[in-house]
Amino acid sequence: MEETCAHIEAVESITEPKDYVCEECVKHHGSWLHLRTCQTCGVTLCCDSSPNTHMTKHFHTTGHPVVISAEPGERWLWCYVDEAVKGY
């Protein structure tokens, strides 16, 4: 069952990833498992299953609440604040 929130509902259009790489891992020669794209600023970073958890760090630094999965074939939004998810 999907749980949605005001942060997810406030996303008017989906920002897709520009590239399928973690921008921070590339800078520091790191590796990633899966990618997420911030729906506030458009940055694409690695997920919590990746060694450096750059997207969660981005959330804690910026407060940008909603990301999408940047993985091909996955179509969902996640809110860090409310721990809510919604397909699109």
QUICOR-V743337 format. One record per pair of residues at least 24 apart in sequence whose C-alpha atoms are under 8 Angstrom apart, sorted by the first residue. I is the first residue (numbers start at 1). J is the second residue. D is the distance in Angstrom with one decimal. If there is no record, write none. Layout:
<<I J D> <I J D>>
This chain:
<<2 84 7.6> <2 85 6.0> <2 86 5.6> <2 87 7.7> <3 84 5.2> <3 85 5.6> <3 86 6.5> <4 84 5.3> <4 85 5.8> <4 86 5.9> <5 79 7.7> <5 82 6.8> <5 84 6.4> <7 65 6.8> <7 66 6.8> <7 79 6.8> <8 66 6.4> <8 77 7.0> <8 78 7.4> <8 79 6.5> <8 85 7.9> <8 86 7.6> <11 39 7.3> <14 39 6.8> <15 39 5.8> <15 42 6.2> <16 42 7.5> <16 70 7.2> <17 42 7.0> <17 43 7.5> <17 44 6.1> <17 70 6.2> <18 44 7.8> <19 44 7.7> <20 44 7.6> <20 70 7.2> <21 45 7.1> <22 46 5.4> <22 54 8.0> <24 54 7.0> <25 52 7.8> <34 70 7.6> <34 71 6.6> <35 69 6.3> <35 70 5.1> <35 71 6.2> <36 67 6.0> <36 68 5.5> <36 69 4.6> <36 70 4.8> <36 71 7.5> <37 67 5.2> <37 68 5.3> <37 69 6.5> <37 70 5.9> <38 64 7.2> <38 65 8.0> <38 66 6.2> <38 67 4.4> <38 68 6.7> <39 64 7.7> <39 66 5.6> <39 67 5.3> <39 68 7.0> <40 64 6.0> <40 65 7.8> <40 66 7.2> <44 70 7.5>>
